[in-house]
Amino acid sequence: MSKGAKKGKGAKLAYRPIGLAAGVAAGAVSGVLFKQVWKRISGEDDAPDALQSEYPMWEIVVSAALQGAIFAATKATIDRLGAQGFTKLTGAWPGD
């Protein structure tokens, strides 16, 4: 195994706790962002739940798709920023 491969594997292991914390943070941040966005576009405080019969199917699907998109974008942003910070501290990129 080459020195670069060992460094990359060690970086992945060392980054795991940071990645886990970043995932939790992404979930929390995206939840807050989604609530604010949903409130602005729908005028309601809470998004519809899939089992609430008073909402039409299209509104349930739009809500779920928007929530998923916000979570994915937030998680990617936080993961990337965390990896960049890790690289500045250690000199190794955690994803390689």
C-alpha positions in Angstrom: 0.0 0.0 0.0 1.4 3.4 -1.0 1.9 6.2 1.5 -0.8 8.3 -0.3 -3.3 5.5 0.0 -2.6 5.1 3.7 -3.0 8.9 4.2 -6.3 8.8 2.3 -7.6 5.9 4.4 -6.6 7.5 7.6 -8.2 10.8 6.5 -11.5 9.0 5.9 -11.5 7.4 9.3 -10.5 10.6 11.0 -13.3 12.5 9.2 -16.1 10.1 10.1 -17.1 11.9 13.4 -17.0 15.2 11.6 -19.1 13.8 8.8 -21.6 12.4 11.3 -21.9 15.8 13.1 -22.2 17.5 9.7 -25.1 15.2 8.8 -26.9 16.0 12.0 -26.3 19.7 11.5 -27.5 19.5 7.9 -30.8 17.9 9.1 -31.4 20.6 11.7 -30.5 23.5 9.3 -32.6 22.1 6.4 -35.6 21.5 8.7 -35.5 25.2 9.7 -35.0 26.3 6.1 -37.8 24.2 4.8 -40.3 25.5 7.5 -39.4 29.1 6.5 -39.7 28.4 2.7 -43.0 26.5 3.1 -44.5 29.2 5.3 -43.7 31.8 2.7 -45.0 29.9 -0.3 -48.1 28.4 1.3 -49.0 30.8 4.1 -49.3 27.9 6.5 -47.0 27.2 9.5 -46.6 23.4 8.8 -46.2 21.4 5.7 -48.8 18.8 5.0 -48.3 15.2 6.1 -48.8 12.4 3.6 -51.7 11.0 5.8 -53.6 14.3 6.1 -56.7 13.8 3.9 -57.5 17.5 3.7 -54.6 18.2 1.4 -54.6 17.3 -2.3 -52.0 14.8 -3.6 -50.1 17.5 -5.6 -49.5 19.6 -2.5 -48.2 16.6 -0.6 -45.8 15.7 -3.4 -44.6 19.3 -3.9 -44.0 19.6 -0.2 -42.0 16.4 0.0 -40.0 17.2 -3.2 -39.1 20.7 -1.8 -38.1 19.3 1.5 -35.9 16.7 -0.1 -34.2 19.3 -2.4 -33.5 21.6 0.5 -32.1 18.8 2.6 -29.9 17.5 -0.2 -28.5 21.0 -1.0 -27.9 21.8 2.6 -26.2 18.5 3.3 -24.0 18.9 0.2 -23.0 22.4 1.3 -22.2 21.4 4.9 -20.4 18.3 3.8 -18.2 20.2 1.3 -17.4 23.0 3.8 -16.5 20.4 6.4 -14.3 18.5 4.0 -12.5 21.8 3.0 -12.0 22.7 6.7 -10.7 19.2 7.4 -8.3 19.5 4.5 -7.0 22.9 5.7 -6.3 21.3 9.1 -4.8 18.0 8.0 -3.7 18.4 4.4 -5.7 15.3 3.4 -9.0 15.3 1.5 -11.4 13.0 3.4 -13.2 11.7 0.2 -10.2 10.4 -1.7 
